[in-house]
């Protein structure tokens, strides 16, 4: 199946895109556990290394199982090309590092996953790349932050953990007017609910560890863009530095993609039901869910997302003590910093994913001491709601 050339719907692409069968015509995708490849002759080896003939050279950057995962993700995303990485953070770091050099400048939204913010604030400046953080929802702030040497814009939407939504098309227009490229972390929306490339982004990154695997098994990441973007900014970085996805993990992620649409649809319905059940509860001071009309960016969501989210966030009365009482009283929902899993999960961002930020920085982002982030799994929604309400009684 040459899926990228076909006008198939996402559910079909998730099952069939990118399949390359061996001489045995296996039904399930093959797992190629090999580091290297044999050449028919020294001349063939020379030609393959020079890129004059197609074929695999070394699994640090190219492997048949990895290729199947990359092609399936590209077909789903509507991208010309993709490159897989060992983790989501490897995808983010590779995409940004491939775009900049010493003397360049990056503009990013303040509301980022803690490790992403560290890369922008702490890592890039070590190599002479300046950065400016802005309020992602304030388009004027993006424009004001542009410098003559601005090379890249970076954002995630919805954001982690407050589920703020940023207008991708508007930010892309500002970036391109400045001669910069826009990289979007699309993890929370999944490729099913938001397509940043169609909205003007130049590059999309995912932590495949989240919804794409979705069952707590492996780590992985992926970078998607035009063929030119990948070859100019990504391919050589991966080839030479080796943030490689293992073939086994690629195979697991391929199997995860087959059920992605079913899982995400169910998880989204559950998250919406949970949000509705908790809205107005006397022990919850704030509730944020992208599928509700009371979301601060409801108009942007309606414009660029096809559905809500598998996650919701809410502030428990009583600050950290109240949040901890609530979390510790849960019976079904697991305490962890992951998300997008078949099992429902909850985390306390102040003491986990965003603990390195100062209290003032967290306050600026709306991350209070009582805030918790809930990721809906595949359990019956009524059982989850009962568990949450029971835990609120402990606050």
Buried (B, 14 or more C-beta within 10 A) or exposed (E): BEBBEEEBEBBBBBBBBBBEEEEEEEEEBBBBEBEEBEBEEEEBBEBBEEEEEEBBBBBBBBBBBBBBBBBBBBBBBBBBBBBBBBBBBBBBBBBBBBBBEEEBBBBBBBBBBBBBBBBBBEBBEEEEBBBBBBBBBEBEBBBEBBBEBBBBBBBBBBBBBBBBBBBBBBBBBBBBEBEBBBBBBBBBBBBBBBBBBEBBBBBBBBBBBBBBBBBBBBBBBBBBBBEEBBEBBBBEBBBEBEBBBBBEBBBBBBEBBBBBBEBBBBBBBBBBBBBBBBBEBEBBBBBBBBBBEEBBBBEBBEBBBEBBBBBBBBBBBBBBEBBBBBBEBBEBBBEBBBBBBBBBBBBBBBEBBBEEBEEEBBEBBBBBBBBBBBBBBBBEBEEBBBBBEBBBEBB
